[in-house]
Amino acid sequence: MKSHHVKASIAFVIFLLHASLGTAAELFIAPAPLGADTNSGTREQPKADVQQVIWSLKPGDTLTLLPGTYTQTFSFAKSGTAEAPITVRGDASGAVILDGATLPAAGVAFSMIAVSANFITIEGLDIRNSPGWGISVWGKTNAILRGNKITGCSWGGIQLANERPFHGHPNPSADNLIEENTVVGAKAALYYGEYQKGGGLKRTRFERNTFVDGSVELLHLDPSAGHADNVFSDNRCVQTLERPVVNATSIPPGFHFSNNQWLGLQPPPPFDQ
């Protein structure tokens, strides 16, 4: 009995030490019945409420979603740092599905995943049937969207959007990496919105993605005098619908297109490179 108390005391001291040092943690989520909010959040005892755990994440933390189907949307308002981003990822052992099929109809502001924070990484998720967008990044920086599959969303797959100054501070989206995602079947597979004079997109890379069949257009890039140093390269763009491949007739200043594959309908000549 004494040995048990000693071990428990040591474990508690280690927990307090990690908390005081801000040690990065990995937490786990699973759909019920495996996941439960009374669990500790380990792989063996995962929690269930994705949003509740996201609110608790600190810079450097990772949230791993175990295989299964989730119907809960979630958003980020707390940022990571350059040295310690916050990561939400699907576990590699099976499909991690976020399915919005049972959600009510929604407007253009709705997203299955909404990023309103900096230094956030989202990877390895299968996002389906959103009544709005799949993933939206709202005027923030250093978002990484990697290896996600997004299908059947009513409005669009991936949206990057700038907003007007917030509390007196400009918040243009910048320094993002969008890579190795697959987006199929939306009004636009990829959409950059220059909302409320947002100030342009800067230093963002779109690389090795697959974009398929936009019912309004495949790619949408609002023009802006603030665009700078954006790269769209090594992507596979497939438009089999009788709709435009891109909303513009020329590449917006501040964007560079190279080594992309265009299948089905073709974009205007300046993009075809």
Helices and strands as residue ranges (DSSP letters): H 2-21, E 26-29, H 50-56, E 62-65, E 68-70, E 74-76, E 86-90, E 96-99, E 111-115, E 120-123, E 126-128, E 133-138, E 144-146, E 149-151, E 156-162, E 177-179, E 182-186, E 188-194, E 205-207, E 210-214, E 219-221, E 230-233, E 236-239, E 255-258, E 261-264, G 269-271
